[in-house]
Amino acid sequence: MQVAVLSDIHSNKIALDAVLDDLAGDSGVKPDAMVCAGDVVGYNPWPAECVAAVREREIPTVMGNHDRAVASDTTFRFNSMAAAGVEHAREALDDDALGWLAGLPDSRTVLDGRLKLVHGHPDDPDRYTYPDEFSASMLGGEDVLVTGHTHVQGHAAFDTGLVMNPGSVGQPRDGDPRAAYAVLDFEEYTIEDHRVDYDVERVVDAVEDADLPVRIGTRLRSGQ
């Protein structure tokens, strides 16, 4: 069984479309399931389209900190770029989409208990946990723990299971501007990291057209 693992889409429809197209074609991967480790919205100009894409595919998803901020209408401790993305999403999403975000859990276990999704860390959904900090202690009985939040792709294997971050679809921060996702093979017990080119300049232009902070778009050029 192959599972496509996504995270941190951050309202970047152009990047999300590129990942979905890659899964449907060029990558050769035809996943049996998809999951998402949160932050469907925030930063970029297409929150409604990204929420719709995840909901239409019934992708199991957990609540990221930007999802929570949009659903609860708060930008506490957010910088100006993050706050602007939250405000934009609040204006763009209808009550149904906002209700969906508000109903997302902080964690969820899927695939008969074999895979657990969190956004930051099992003990704290807002805790940044980078791949070099992954440990067996993060696992709680599941075979695979999926985390996001850092926007940095990586994974680690332990005697008791795998811990992984698929990287960010919509705003990578590991120096590689390509959209990131990963494929988990439960039969082979392997993780394959993927990167996909997309039209970053189209996003840069759309950010400006939406009157969002210009840096939201330009930082995508360098994967920051």
C-alpha positions as CSV (number, residue, x, y, z in Angstrom):
1,M,0.0,0.0,0.0
2,Q,1.3,3.4,-1.0
3,V,0.3,6.6,0.8
4,A,1.0,10.1,-0.5
5,V,1.9,12.3,2.4
6,L,1.4,16.1,2.2
7,S,1.7,19.0,4.6
8,D,1.8,22.8,4.8
9,I,0.0,23.5,1.5
10,H,-0.5,27.1,2.7
11,S,-3.0,28.3,0.2
12,N,-0.6,27.7,-2.7
13,K,-2.9,26.2,-5.3
14,I,-0.3,26.3,-8.0
15,A,2.1,24.1,-6.0
16,L,-0.7,21.8,-4.9
17,D,-1.9,21.3,-8.5
18,A,1.7,20.4,-9.5
19,V,1.9,17.8,-6.7
20,L,-1.5,16.3,-7.6
21,D,-0.6,16.2,-11.2
22,D,2.7,14.5,-10.3
23,L,0.9,11.9,-8.3
24,A,-1.4,11.3,-11.2
25,G,1.2,11.1,-13.9
26,D,4.9,11.8,-14.1
27,S,6.0,10.4,-10.7
28,G,4.6,6.9,-11.6
29,V,3.0,6.8,-8.1
30,K,-0.7,6.0,-8.0
31,P,-1.3,6.2,-4.2
32,D,-3.9,4.1,-2.5
33,A,-4.4,6.9,0.0
34,M,-3.4,10.4,0.8
35,V,-3.0,12.2,4.2
36,C,-2.1,15.8,5.2
37,A,-0.3,17.0,8.3
38,G,-2.0,20.4,8.4
39,D,-1.8,24.0,7.5
40,V,-4.0,23.8,4.4
41,V,-4.3,27.6,4.5
42,G,-2.2,30.6,5.4
43,Y,0.2,32.9,3.5
44,N,-0.8,32.5,-0.1
45,P,-3.8,33.7,-2.2
46,W,-5.9,30.6,-2.7
47,P,-7.2,29.3,0.6
48,A,-10.7,28.4,-0.7
49,E,-9.3,26.4,-3.6
50,C,-6.9,24.5,-1.4
51,V,-9.5,23.7,1.2
52,A,-11.8,22.5,-1.6
53,A,-9.2,20.3,-3.1
54,V,-8.4,18.5,0.2
55,R,-12.1,18.1,1.0
56,E,-13.1,16.8,-2.4
57,R,-10.5,14.1,-2.1
58,E,-11.5,13.3,1.5
59,I,-7.9,13.5,2.6
60,P,-7.5,12.9,6.3
61,T,-6.0,16.1,7.7
62,V,-5.0,17.6,11.1
63,M,-5.2,21.2,12.2
64,G,-2.1,23.3,11.7
65,N,-1.4,26.5,13.5
66,H,-2.5,28.6,10.5
67,D,-5.7,26.5,10.2
68,R,-6.4,27.2,13.8
69,A,-5.7,30.9,13.5
70,V,-8.0,31.3,10.5
71,A,-10.8,29.2,12.2
72,S,-10.6,31.1,15.5
73,D,-9.9,34.5,13.9
74,T,-6.7,35.2,15.9
75,T,-3.2,36.2,14.8
76,F,-1.6,36.0,18.2
77,R,2.2,35.7,18.0
78,F,2.1,35.7,14.2
79,N,4.5,37.9,12.2
80,S,3.1,40.4,9.6
81,M,3.2,38.0,6.7
82,A,1.5,35.2,8.6
83,A,-1.1,37.6,10.0
84,A,-1.9,38.9,6.5
85,G,-2.4,35.4,5.2
86,V,-4.8,34.7,8.0
87,E,-6.8,37.8,7.4
88,H,-6.9,37.0,3.6
89,A,-8.2,33.5,4.3
90,R,-10.8,34.7,6.7
91,E,-12.2,37.0,4.0
92,A,-12.0,34.3,1.2
93,L,-13.5,31.3,3.0
94,D,-17.2,30.8,3.5
95,D,-18.8,29.6,6.7
96,D,-18.8,26.0,5.5
97,A,-15.0,26.0,4.8
98,L,-14.3,27.8,8.1
99,G,-16.4,25.2,9.9
100,W,-14.4,22.4,8.3
101,L,-11.1,24.0,9.5
102,A,-12.5,24.5,13.0
103,G,-13.4,20.8,13.1
104,L,-10.0,19.5,12.3
105,P,-8.3,17.5,15.1
106,D,-4.9,18.2,16.5
107,S,-4.0,14.5,15.8
108,R,-5.6,11.6,14.2
109,T,-4.7,7.9,13.6
110,V,-5.6,6.3,10.3
111,L,-5.0,3.1,8.3
112,D,-6.1,0.8,11.2
113,G,-3.9,2.6,13.7
114,R,-0.7,2.2,11.7
115,L,-0.2,5.9,10.9
116,K,-0.6,8.9,13.2
117,L,-0.8,12.5,11.9
118,V,0.2,15.5,14.0
119,H,1.3,19.0,12.9
120,G,4.2,19.9,15.2
121,H,4.9,17.2,17.8
122,P,2.8,14.5,19.5
123,D,3.0,16.4,22.8
124,D,2.5,19.9,21.4
125,P,0.9,20.7,18.0
126,D,2.8,24.0,17.8
127,R,6.2,22.7,18.6
128,Y,8.8,22.8,15.7
129,T,10.4,19.4,15.5
130,Y,13.1,19.2,12.8
131,P,14.2,15.9,11.2
132,D,17.5,15.9,13.2
133,E,15.3,16.0,16.4
134,F,13.2,13.0,15.5
135,S,13.3,10.2,18.1
136,A,11.7,6.9,18.9
137,S,10.1,8.6,21.9
138,M,7.8,10.5,19.6
139,L,6.1,7.2,18.5
140,G,3.1,6.0,20.6
141,G,2.4,2.6,19.2
142,E,1.8,3.5,15.6
143,D,4.1,2.2,12.8
144,V,4.6,5.7,11.3
145,L,4.3,9.2,12.8
146,V,3.8,12.1,10.3
147,T,4.6,15.6,11.3
148,G,4.8,18.9,9.5
149,H,5.2,22.6,10.7
150,T,8.9,23.0,10.0
151,H,8.5,22.9,6.2
152,V,11.7,20.8,6.1
153,Q,11.6,17.4,4.5
154,G,13.2,14.4,6.2
155,H,12.6,11.1,8.0
156,A,14.1,8.7,10.4
157,A,13.8,5.0,11.1
158,F,13.8,3.4,14.6
159,D,13.3,-0.1,15.8
160,T,9.7,0.8,16.8
161,G,8.7,2.7,13.7
162,L,9.2,5.6,11.3
163,V,9.0,9.4,11.9
164,M,8.7,11.6,8.9
165,N,8.0,15.1,7.6
166,P,7.0,15.3,3.9
167,G,8.1,18.9,3.6
168,S,5.9,21.7,2.5
169,V,3.8,21.7,-0.6
170,G,3.3,25.4,-0.7
171,Q,6.2,27.1,1.1
172,P,9.4,25.0,1.4
173,R,12.0,26.3,3.9
174,D,14.9,23.9,3.2
175,G,16.5,25.9,0.4
176,D,14.8,23.9,-2.4
177,P,11.9,26.0,-4.0
178,R,10.2,23.0,-5.5
179,A,7.0,21.7,-3.9
180,A,7.6,18.8,-1.5
181,Y,5.7,15.6,-0.7
182,A,6.6,12.1,0.2
183,V,5.3,8.6,-0.6
184,L,5.1,6.0,2.2
185,D,5.2,2.3,1.1
186,F,3.7,0.1,3.8
187,E,4.7,-3.1,2.1
188,E,8.4,-2.2,1.7
189,Y,8.3,0.0,4.8
190,T,10.1,2.8,2.9
191,I,9.7,6.5,2.4
192,E,10.5,8.2,-0.9
193,D,10.8,12.0,-0.9
194,H,9.6,13.9,-3.9
195,R,10.1,17.4,-5.2
196,V,8.1,19.0,-8.1
197,D,8.7,22.2,-10.1
198,Y,5.9,24.7,-10.3
199,D,5.3,28.2,-11.6
200,V,6.7,30.2,-8.7
201,E,6.4,33.5,-10.6
202,R,2.7,33.0,-11.1
203,V,2.4,32.8,-7.3
204,V,4.6,35.9,-6.9
205,D,2.3,37.9,-9.2
206,A,-0.8,36.5,-7.5
207,V,0.5,37.5,-4.0
208,E,1.0,41.1,-5.3
209,D,-2.4,41.2,-7.0
210,A,-4.0,40.1,-3.7
211,D,-2.3,42.9,-1.8
212,L,-0.5,40.5,0.4
213,P,3.0,41.2,1.6
214,V,5.3,40.9,-1.4
215,R,7.8,38.8,0.6
216,I,5.3,36.0,0.9
217,G,5.8,35.4,-2.9
218,T,9.4,36.3,-3.4
219,R,10.7,34.0,-0.6
220,L,9.4,31.1,-2.6
221,R,12.1,31.6,-5.2
222,S,14.7,30.4,-2.8
223,G,12.8,28.0,-0.7
224,Q,12.9,30.1,2.5
